[in-house]
């Protein structure tokens, strides 16, 4: 019985998750430099230990209003495709391919959850107001529905 592990987070009180293998780190650095003429879901750039990281307002990308920065707001810094290839092999990059460092701005960080892979349902047409193109699947947890995001769809055109 295989399992999948997800980093979970809240967006507008909904529980979302990203495969933990794609997360480089979680940080609270929110000192963003604006990017003129960028798409509306690009909220800015951060300097992460000397490396420039583009930060995507994940709520805005999914069609919600802009994220309000609070004490609970965090960045999920994603691994690049090269980091994933180095860690897990080339097969993993097909799920997630981005050459540059990217962060996802989220309302609140949740728990790390492990689920039996067979319990992950196909993505619905939508969850709340989120278009199904951004979804990879969903699974029922005791604390509610975990919506698993498709990083390829979210990052398409964002880098």
Buried (B, 14 or more C-beta within 10 A) or exposed (E): EEEBEBBBBBBBEBBBBBBBBBBBEBBEBBEBEEEEEBEEBBBBBBEBEEEEBBBBBBBBBBEBEEBEEEEEBBBBBBBBBEBBBEEEEEEBBEBBBBEBBBBBBBBBBBEEBEBEEEBBEEBEEBBEEBEEEBBBBBBEBEEEBBBBBBBBBBBEEBB
